[in-house]
């Protein structure tokens, strides 16, 4: 996809809508994750909802995860168009290959917005990224098969965002555990 096509597509509003939706889902997922923690009495202190954390994860989705996911969907469709088994397998494999970049960017942005130093973020990534990617490989290929095989191209980002809401709860848990206590960040 040429730069001109990318700019023209973004100007049509699809990229901002996808980014906003993913940001909203990440913030909502974090709010749900915090609710689960409050109900299980795992949070320290008074167990109050940390709105700032949900906002940071929403901004991460808006600024990084949403735009990356949008462009990834567009790129994969241009590489392997259609819903044939071969096209779906190609897209799922390419998506999995890109996963470390997407997850690393998401986690890094969330931690940087939290105020962590770049050196600390790099250390946390070295510790957490492989575990999160392996866990993602247990979730995302199945979700992507459903999306790429059954969902019309125009609706894929929205449906994938639904799966992303579930994934967002997992990512929020990883970021929160690393933030609260780096020694307990692994699942």
QUIVENUR-V620815 format. One record per backbone hydrogen bond with DSSP energy under -1.0 kcal/mol. NH is the residue of the N-H (numbers start at 1). CO is the residue of the C=O. E is the energy in kcal/mol with one decimal. If there is no record, write none. Layout:
NH:CO:E, NH:CO:E
//
This chain:
6:2:-2.2, 7:3:-2.6, 8:4:-2.6, 9:5:-2.7, 10:6:-2.5, 11:7:-2.2, 12:8:-1.1, 13:10:-1.5, 17:13:-2.0, 18:14:-2.5, 19:15:-2.9, 20:16:-2.6, 21:17:-2.6, 22:18:-2.6, 23:19:-2.4, 24:20:-2.6, 25:21:-2.6, 26:22:-2.4, 27:23:-2.3, 28:24:-2.6, 29:25:-3.0, 30:26:-2.2, 31:27:-2.1, 32:28:-2.5, 33:29:-2.6, 34:30:-2.7, 35:31:-2.0, 36:32:-2.5, 37:33:-2.3, 38:34:-2.8, 39:35:-2.5, 40:36:-1.6, 42:37:-2.2, 47:44:-1.0, 51:49:-1.2, 54:50:-1.7, 55:51:-2.6, 56:52:-2.6, 57:53:-2.3, 58:54:-2.3, 59:55:-2.9, 60:56:-2.1, 61:57:-2.2, 62:58:-2.4, 63:59:-3.1, 64:60:-2.5, 65:60:-1.8, 66:61:-3.0, 68:64:-2.5, 69:65:-2.8, 70:66:-2.7, 71:67:-2.4, 72:68:-2.4, 73:69:-2.6, 74:70:-2.2, 75:71:-2.9, 76:72:-3.0, 77:73:-2.0, 78:74:-1.6, 79:75:-1.7, 80:76:-3.0, 88:84:-2.8, 89:85:-2.6, 90:86:-2.3, 91:87:-2.4, 92:88:-2.7, 93:89:-2.5, 94:90:-2.8, 95:91:-2.5, 96:92:-2.2, 97:93:-2.1, 98:94:-1.6, 102:98:-1.9, 103:99:-3.0, 104:100:-2.3, 105:101:-2.4, 106:102:-2.2, 107:103:-2.9, 108:104:-2.5, 109:105:-2.3, 110:106:-2.2, 111:107:-2.4, 112:108:-2.8, 113:109:-2.7, 114:110:-1.1, 115:112:-1.3, 116:111:-2.1, 121:117:-2.3, 122:118:-2.5, 123:119:-1.9, 124:120:-2.5, 125:121:-2.7, 126:122:-2.3, 127:123:-1.6, 128:124:-2.9, 129:125:-2.5, 132:128:-2.4, 133:129:-2.6, 134:130:-2.6, 135:131:-2.2, 136:132:-2.8, 137:133:-2.0, 138:135:-1.1, 139:136:-1.0, 140:136:-2.9, 143:139:-1.9, 144:140:-3.4, 145:141:-2.2, 146:142:-1.8, 147:143:-2.4, 148:144:-3.3, 149:145:-2.1, 150:146:-2.3, 151:147:-1.7, 155:152:-1.8, 159:155:-2.5, 160:156:-3.1, 161:157:-1.9, 162:158:-1.3, 163:159:-1.7, 164:160:-2.8, 165:161:-1.8, 166:162:-1.1, 167:163:-2.4, 168:164:-3.3, 169:165:-1.4, 170:166:-1.3, 171:167:-2.8, 172:168:-2.9, 173:169:-1.8, 174:170:-2.1, 175:171:-2.7, 176:172:-2.8, 177:173:-2.6, 178:174:-2.2, 179:175:-2.3, 180:176:-2.9, 181:177:-2.5, 184:181:-2.3, 185:182:-1.0
//
